[in-house]
Amino acid sequence: MKNTMKCVAALTAAVMIGCCVPALADDIDLSVMTCKKFQTADDETIKLILTWLDGYYKDQDDPPVIETNSFVENAKKLGQYCSAHPDQGLITAADKVFASDDK
């Protein structure tokens, strides 16, 4: 029974990953992305970038946990900052928003 459940879980994960791959076929170069380009990207791209940023700005010793309240709050802060600075690079904006974050 355990092996069957593992197979079902693995198959489900593979299908979910397979469904997402075609939408994200291109590389995303965050070093050249502006706030405006980030904010006008499709929802999947925005979610992917926000998730990457969440992990990137965690301390090395932080547990591998996505704190959903903090994640949403940081996404709002970045959105507000980017709205006020649309021509700024996304990583520069994230540095300013997340560097002052007291986690």
Phi and psi in radians as a Rosetta constraint file:
Dihedral C 1 N 2 CA 2 C 2 CIRCULARHARMONIC -1.082 0.35
Dihedral N 2 CA 2 C 2 N 3 CIRCULARHARMONIC -0.738 0.35
Dihedral C 2 N 3 CA 3 C 3 CIRCULARHARMONIC -1.125 0.35
Dihedral N 3 CA 3 C 3 N 4 CIRCULARHARMONIC -0.646 0.35
Dihedral C 3 N 4 CA 4 C 4 CIRCULARHARMONIC -1.122 0.35
Dihedral N 4 CA 4 C 4 N 5 CIRCULARHARMONIC -0.762 0.35
Dihedral C 4 N 5 CA 5 C 5 CIRCULARHARMONIC -1.134 0.35
Dihedral N 5 CA 5 C 5 N 6 CIRCULARHARMONIC -0.671 0.35
Dihedral C 5 N 6 CA 6 C 6 CIRCULARHARMONIC -1.133 0.35
Dihedral N 6 CA 6 C 6 N 7 CIRCULARHARMONIC -0.712 0.35
Dihedral C 6 N 7 CA 7 C 7 CIRCULARHARMONIC -1.130 0.35
Dihedral N 7 CA 7 C 7 N 8 CIRCULARHARMONIC -0.740 0.35
Dihedral C 7 N 8 CA 8 C 8 CIRCULARHARMONIC -1.118 0.35
Dihedral N 8 CA 8 C 8 N 9 CIRCULARHARMONIC -0.765 0.35
Dihedral C 8 N 9 CA 9 C 9 CIRCULARHARMONIC -1.109 0.35
Dihedral N 9 CA 9 C 9 N 10 CIRCULARHARMONIC -0.753 0.35
Dihedral C 9 N 10 CA 10 C 10 CIRCULARHARMONIC -1.141 0.35
Dihedral N 10 CA 10 C 10 N 11 CIRCULARHARMONIC -0.736 0.35
Dihedral C 10 N 11 CA 11 C 11 CIRCULARHARMONIC -1.125 0.35
Dihedral N 11 CA 11 C 11 N 12 CIRCULARHARMONIC -0.739 0.35
Dihedral C 11 N 12 CA 12 C 12 CIRCULARHARMONIC -1.081 0.35
Dihedral N 12 CA 12 C 12 N 13 CIRCULARHARMONIC -0.781 0.35
Dihedral C 12 N 13 CA 13 C 13 CIRCULARHARMONIC -1.090 0.35
Dihedral N 13 CA 13 C 13 N 14 CIRCULARHARMONIC -0.742 0.35
Dihedral C 13 N 14 CA 14 C 14 CIRCULARHARMONIC -1.106 0.35
Dihedral N 14 CA 14 C 14 N 15 CIRCULARHARMONIC -0.715 0.35
Dihedral C 14 N 15 CA 15 C 15 CIRCULARHARMONIC -1.134 0.35
Dihedral N 15 CA 15 C 15 N 16 CIRCULARHARMONIC -0.751 0.35
Dihedral C 15 N 16 CA 16 C 16 CIRCULARHARMONIC -1.113 0.35
Dihedral N 16 CA 16 C 16 N 17 CIRCULARHARMONIC -0.739 0.35
Dihedral C 16 N 17 CA 17 C 17 CIRCULARHARMONIC -1.153 0.35
Dihedral N 17 CA 17 C 17 N 18 CIRCULARHARMONIC -0.729 0.35
Dihedral C 17 N 18 CA 18 C 18 CIRCULARHARMONIC -1.079 0.35
Dihedral N 18 CA 18 C 18 N 19 CIRCULARHARMONIC -0.578 0.35
Dihedral C 18 N 19 CA 19 C 19 CIRCULARHARMONIC -1.252 0.35
Dihedral N 19 CA 19 C 19 N 20 CIRCULARHARMONIC -0.512 0.35
Dihedral C 19 N 20 CA 20 C 20 CIRCULARHARMONIC -1.482 0.35
Dihedral N 20 CA 20 C 20 N 21 CIRCULARHARMONIC -0.486 0.35
Dihedral C 20 N 21 CA 21 C 21 CIRCULARHARMONIC -1.056 0.35
Dihedral N 21 CA 21 C 21 N 22 CIRCULARHARMONIC -0.799 0.35
Dihedral C 21 N 22 CA 22 C 22 CIRCULARHARMONIC -1.057 0.35
Dihedral N 22 CA 22 C 22 N 23 CIRCULARHARMONIC -0.572 0.35
Dihedral C 22 N 23 CA 23 C 23 CIRCULARHARMONIC -1.243 0.35
Dihedral N 23 CA 23 C 23 N 24 CIRCULARHARMONIC -0.422 0.35
Dihedral C 23 N 24 CA 24 C 24 CIRCULARHARMONIC -2.062 0.35
Dihedral N 24 CA 24 C 24 N 25 CIRCULARHARMONIC 0.847 0.35
Dihedral C 24 N 25 CA 25 C 25 CIRCULARHARMONIC -1.272 0.35
Dihedral N 25 CA 25 C 25 N 26 CIRCULARHARMONIC -0.517 0.35
Dihedral C 25 N 26 CA 26 C 26 CIRCULARHARMONIC -1.545 0.35
Dihedral N 26 CA 26 C 26 N 27 CIRCULARHARMONIC 2.611 0.35
Dihedral C 26 N 27 CA 27 C 27 CIRCULARHARMONIC -1.196 0.35
Dihedral N 27 CA 27 C 27 N 28 CIRCULARHARMONIC 2.652 0.35
Dihedral C 27 N 28 CA 28 C 28 CIRCULARHARMONIC -2.010 0.35
Dihedral N 28 CA 28 C 28 N 29 CIRCULARHARMONIC 1.920 0.35
Dihedral C 28 N 29 CA 29 C 29 CIRCULARHARMONIC -1.631 0.35
Dihedral N 29 CA 29 C 29 N 30 CIRCULARHARMONIC 1.701 0.35
Dihedral C 29 N 30 CA 30 C 30 CIRCULARHARMONIC -1.219 0.35
Dihedral N 30 CA 30 C 30 N 31 CIRCULARHARMONIC -0.327 0.35
Dihedral C 30 N 31 CA 31 C 31 CIRCULARHARMONIC -1.221 0.35
Dihedral N 31 CA 31 C 31 N 32 CIRCULARHARMONIC -0.339 0.35
Dihedral C 31 N 32 CA 32 C 32 CIRCULARHARMONIC -2.012 0.35
Dihedral N 32 CA 32 C 32 N 33 CIRCULARHARMONIC -0.020 0.35
Dihedral C 32 N 33 CA 33 C 33 CIRCULARHARMONIC -1.362 0.35
Dihedral N 33 CA 33 C 33 N 34 CIRCULARHARMONIC 2.303 0.35
Dihedral C 33 N 34 CA 34 C 34 CIRCULARHARMONIC -1.614 0.35
Dihedral N 34 CA 34 C 34 N 35 CIRCULARHARMONIC 2.902 0.35
Dihedral C 34 N 35 CA 35 C 35 CIRCULARHARMONIC -1.019 0.35
Dihedral N 35 CA 35 C 35 N 36 CIRCULARHARMONIC -0.738 0.35
Dihedral C 35 N 36 CA 36 C 36 CIRCULARHARMONIC -1.091 0.35
Dihedral N 36 CA 36 C 36 N 37 CIRCULARHARMONIC -0.780 0.35
Dihedral C 36 N 37 CA 37 C 37 CIRCULARHARMONIC -1.118 0.35
Dihedral N 37 CA 37 C 37 N 38 CIRCULARHARMONIC -0.673 0.35
Dihedral C 37 N 38 CA 38 C 38 CIRCULARHARMONIC -1.083 0.35
Dihedral N 38 CA 38 C 38 N 39 CIRCULARHARMONIC -0.826 0.35
Dihedral C 38 N 39 CA 39 C 39 CIRCULARHARMONIC -1.235 0.35
Dihedral N 39 CA 39 C 39 N 40 CIRCULARHARMONIC -0.380 0.35
Dihedral C 39 N 40 CA 40 C 40 CIRCULARHARMONIC -1.726 0.35
Dihedral N 40 CA 40 C 40 N 41 CIRCULARHARMONIC 0.051 0.35
Dihedral C 40 N 41 CA 41 C 41 CIRCULARHARMONIC -1.230 0.35
Dihedral N 41 CA 41 C 41 N 42 CIRCULARHARMONIC 2.878 0.35
Dihedral C 41 N 42 CA 42 C 42 CIRCULARHARMONIC -1.239 0.35
Dihedral N 42 CA 42 C 42 N 43 CIRCULARHARMONIC 2.801 0.35
Dihedral C 42 N 43 CA 43 C 43 CIRCULARHARMONIC -0.977 0.35
Dihedral N 43 CA 43 C 43 N 44 CIRCULARHARMONIC -0.737 0.35
Dihedral C 43 N 44 CA 44 C 44 CIRCULARHARMONIC -1.093 0.35
Dihedral N 44 CA 44 C 44 N 45 CIRCULARHARMONIC -0.727 0.35
Dihedral C 44 N 45 CA 45 C 45 CIRCULARHARMONIC -1.148 0.35
Dihedral N 45 CA 45 C 45 N 46 CIRCULARHARMONIC -0.762 0.35
Dihedral C 45 N 46 CA 46 C 46 CIRCULARHARMONIC -1.064 0.35
Dihedral N 46 CA 46 C 46 N 47 CIRCULARHARMONIC -0.780 0.35
Dihedral C 46 N 47 CA 47 C 47 CIRCULARHARMONIC -1.093 0.35
Dihedral N 47 CA 47 C 47 N 48 CIRCULARHARMONIC -0.738 0.35
Dihedral C 47 N 48 CA 48 C 48 CIRCULARHARMONIC -1.089 0.35
Dihedral N 48 CA 48 C 48 N 49 CIRCULARHARMONIC -0.802 0.35
Dihedral C 48 N 49 CA 49 C 49 CIRCULARHARMONIC -1.138 0.35
Dihedral N 49 CA 49 C 49 N 50 CIRCULARHARMONIC -0.771 0.35
Dihedral C 49 N 50 CA 50 C 50 CIRCULARHARMONIC -1.071 0.35
Dihedral N 50 CA 50 C 50 N 51 CIRCULARHARMONIC -0.689 0.35
Dihedral C 50 N 51 CA 51 C 51 CIRCULARHARMONIC -1.159 0.35
Dihedral N 51 CA 51 C 51 N 52 CIRCULARHARMONIC -0.732 0.35
Dihedral C 51 N 52 CA 52 C 52 CIRCULARHARMONIC -1.086 0.35
Dihedral N 52 CA 52 C 52 N 53 CIRCULARHARMONIC -0.806 0.35
Dihedral C 52 N 53 CA 53 C 53 CIRCULARHARMONIC -1.054 0.35
Dihedral N 53 CA 53 C 53 N 54 CIRCULARHARMONIC -0.684 0.35
Dihedral C 53 N 54 CA 54 C 54 CIRCULARHARMONIC -1.020 0.35
Dihedral N 54 CA 54 C 54 N 55 CIRCULARHARMONIC -0.775 0.35
Dihedral C 54 N 55 CA 55 C 55 CIRCULARHARMONIC -1.253 0.35
Dihedral N 55 CA 55 C 55 N 56 CIRCULARHARMONIC -0.666 0.35
Dihedral C 55 N 56 CA 56 C 56 CIRCULARHARMONIC -1.103 0.35
Dihedral N 56 CA 56 C 56 N 57 CIRCULARHARMONIC -0.663 0.35
Dihedral C 56 N 57 CA 57 C 57 CIRCULARHARMONIC -1.598 0.35
Dihedral N 57 CA 57 C 57 N 58 CIRCULARHARMONIC 0.132 0.35
Dihedral C 57 N 58 CA 58 C 58 CIRCULARHARMONIC -1.429 0.35
Dihedral N 58 CA 58 C 58 N 59 CIRCULARHARMONIC 2.642 0.35
Dihedral C 58 N 59 CA 59 C 59 CIRCULARHARMONIC -1.234 0.35
Dihedral N 59 CA 59 C 59 N 60 CIRCULARHARMONIC 2.691 0.35
Dihedral C 59 N 60 CA 60 C 60 CIRCULARHARMONIC -1.024 0.35
Dihedral N 60 CA 60 C 60 N 61 CIRCULARHARMONIC -0.593 0.35
Dihedral C 60 N 61 CA 61 C 61 CIRCULARHARMONIC -1.566 0.35
Dihedral N 61 CA 61 C 61 N 62 CIRCULARHARMONIC -0.027 0.35
Dihedral C 61 N 62 CA 62 C 62 CIRCULARHARMONIC -1.139 0.35
Dihedral N 62 CA 62 C 62 N 63 CIRCULARHARMONIC 2.554 0.35
Dihedral C 62 N 63 CA 63 C 63 CIRCULARHARMONIC -1.199 0.35
Dihedral N 63 CA 63 C 63 N 64 CIRCULARHARMONIC 2.694 0.35
Dihedral C 63 N 64 CA 64 C 64 CIRCULARHARMONIC -1.334 0.35
Dihedral N 64 CA 64 C 64 N 65 CIRCULARHARMONIC 1.200 0.35
Dihedral C 64 N 65 CA 65 C 65 CIRCULARHARMONIC -2.253 0.35
Dihedral N 65 CA 65 C 65 N 66 CIRCULARHARMONIC 2.331 0.35
Dihedral C 65 N 66 CA 66 C 66 CIRCULARHARMONIC -1.614 0.35
Dihedral N 66 CA 66 C 66 N 67 CIRCULARHARMONIC 1.892 0.35
Dihedral C 66 N 67 CA 67 C 67 CIRCULARHARMONIC -1.437 0.35
Dihedral N 67 CA 67 C 67 N 68 CIRCULARHARMONIC 1.789 0.35
Dihedral C 67 N 68 CA 68 C 68 CIRCULARHARMONIC -1.055 0.35
Dihedral N 68 CA 68 C 68 N 69 CIRCULARHARMONIC -0.688 0.35
Dihedral C 68 N 69 CA 69 C 69 CIRCULARHARMONIC -1.116 0.35
Dihedral N 69 CA 69 C 69 N 70 CIRCULARHARMONIC -0.781 0.35
Dihedral C 69 N 70 CA 70 C 70 CIRCULARHARMONIC -1.143 0.35
Dihedral N 70 CA 70 C 70 N 71 CIRCULARHARMONIC -0.703 0.35
Dihedral C 70 N 71 CA 71 C 71 CIRCULARHARMONIC -1.032 0.35
Dihedral N 71 CA 71 C 71 N 72 CIRCULARHARMONIC -0.844 0.35
Dihedral C 71 N 72 CA 72 C 72 CIRCULARHARMONIC -1.149 0.35
Dihedral N 72 CA 72 C 72 N 73 CIRCULARHARMONIC -0.737 0.35
Dihedral C 72 N 73 CA 73 C 73 CIRCULARHARMONIC -1.100 0.35
Dihedral N 73 CA 73 C 73 N 74 CIRCULARHARMONIC -0.760 0.35
Dihedral C 73 N 74 CA 74 C 74 CIRCULARHARMONIC -1.136 0.35
Dihedral N 74 CA 74 C 74 N 75 CIRCULARHARMONIC -0.667 0.35
Dihedral C 74 N 75 CA 75 C 75 CIRCULARHARMONIC -1.090 0.35
Dihedral N 75 CA 75 C 75 N 76 CIRCULARHARMONIC -0.710 0.35
Dihedral C 75 N 76 CA 76 C 76 CIRCULARHARMONIC -1.123 0.35
Dihedral N 76 CA 76 C 76 N 77 CIRCULARHARMONIC -0.780 0.35
Dihedral C 76 N 77 CA 77 C 77 CIRCULARHARMONIC -1.044 0.35
Dihedral N 77 CA 77 C 77 N 78 CIRCULARHARMONIC -0.775 0.35
Dihedral C 77 N 78 CA 78 C 78 CIRCULARHARMONIC -1.133 0.35
Dihedral N 78 CA 78 C 78 N 79 CIRCULARHARMONIC -0.719 0.35
Dihedral C 78 N 79 CA 79 C 79 CIRCULARHARMONIC -1.071 0.35
Dihedral N 79 CA 79 C 79 N 80 CIRCULARHARMONIC -0.741 0.35
Dihedral C 79 N 80 CA 80 C 80 CIRCULARHARMONIC -1.149 0.35
Dihedral N 80 CA 80 C 80 N 81 CIRCULARHARMONIC -0.761 0.35
Dihedral C 80 N 81 CA 81 C 81 CIRCULARHARMONIC -1.115 0.35
Dihedral N 81 CA 81 C 81 N 82 CIRCULARHARMONIC -0.784 0.35
Dihedral C 81 N 82 CA 82 C 82 CIRCULARHARMONIC -1.148 0.35
Dihedral N 82 CA 82 C 82 N 83 CIRCULARHARMONIC -0.590 0.35
Dihedral C 82 N 83 CA 83 C 83 CIRCULARHARMONIC -1.101 0.35
Dihedral N 83 CA 83 C 83 N 84 CIRCULARHARMONIC -0.625 0.35
Dihedral C 83 N 84 CA 84 C 84 CIRCULARHARMONIC -1.429 0.35
Dihedral N 84 CA 84 C 84 N 85 CIRCULARHARMONIC -0.338 0.35
Dihedral C 84 N 85 CA 85 C 85 CIRCULARHARMONIC -2.355 0.35
Dihedral N 85 CA 85 C 85 N 86 CIRCULARHARMONIC 1.110 0.35
Dihedral C 85 N 86 CA 86 C 86 CIRCULARHARMONIC -1.100 0.35
Dihedral N 86 CA 86 C 86 N 87 CIRCULARHARMONIC -0.447 0.35
Dihedral C 86 N 87 CA 87 C 87 CIRCULARHARMONIC -1.593 0.35
Dihedral N 87 CA 87 C 87 N 88 CIRCULARHARMONIC -0.048 0.35
Dihedral C 87 N 88 CA 88 C 88 CIRCULARHARMONIC -1.353 0.35
Dihedral N 88 CA 88 C 88 N 89 CIRCULARHARMONIC 2.591 0.35
Dihedral C 88 N 89 CA 89 C 89 CIRCULARHARMONIC -1.121 0.35
Dihedral N 89 CA 89 C 89 N 90 CIRCULARHARMONIC 2.492 0.35
Dihedral C 89 N 90 CA 90 C 90 CIRCULARHARMONIC -1.083 0.35
Dihedral N 90 CA 90 C 90 N 91 CIRCULARHARMONIC -0.744 0.35
Dihedral C 90 N 91 CA 91 C 91 CIRCULARHARMONIC -1.169 0.35
Dihedral N 91 CA 91 C 91 N 92 CIRCULARHARMONIC -0.672 0.35
Dihedral C 91 N 92 CA 92 C 92 CIRCULARHARMONIC -1.076 0.35
Dihedral N 92 CA 92 C 92 N 93 CIRCULARHARMONIC -0.762 0.35
Dihedral C 92 N 93 CA 93 C 93 CIRCULARHARMONIC -1.101 0.35
Dihedral N 93 CA 93 C 93 N 94 CIRCULARHARMONIC -0.787 0.35
Dihedral C 93 N 94 CA 94 C 94 CIRCULARHARMONIC -1.111 0.35
Dihedral N 94 CA 94 C 94 N 95 CIRCULARHARMONIC -0.686 0.35
Dihedral C 94 N 95 CA 95 C 95 CIRCULARHARMONIC -1.022 0.35
Dihedral N 95 CA 95 C 95 N 96 CIRCULARHARMONIC -0.763 0.35
Dihedral C 95 N 96 CA 96 C 96 CIRCULARHARMONIC -1.213 0.35
Dihedral N 96 CA 96 C 96 N 97 CIRCULARHARMONIC -0.685 0.35
Dihedral C 96 N 97 CA 97 C 97 CIRCULARHARMONIC -1.320 0.35
Dihedral N 97 CA 97 C 97 N 98 CIRCULARHARMONIC -0.810 0.35
Dihedral C 97 N 98 CA 98 C 98 CIRCULARHARMONIC -1.520 0.35
Dihedral N 98 CA 98 C 98 N 99 CIRCULARHARMONIC -0.410 0.35
Dihedral C 98 N 99 CA 99 C 99 CIRCULARHARMONIC -1.156 0.35
Dihedral N 99 CA 99 C 99 N 100 CIRCULARHARMONIC -0.533 0.35
Dihedral C 99 N 100 CA 100 C 100 CIRCULARHARMONIC -1.542 0.35
Dihedral N 100 CA 100 C 100 N 101 CIRCULARHARMONIC -0.001 0.35
Dihedral C 100 N 101 CA 101 C 101 CIRCULARHARMONIC -1.335 0.35
Dihedral N 101 CA 101 C 101 N 102 CIRCULARHARMONIC 2.205 0.35
Dihedral C 101 N 102 CA 102 C 102 CIRCULARHARMONIC -1.652 0.35
Dihedral N 102 CA 102 C 102 N 103 CIRCULARHARMONIC 1.538 0.35
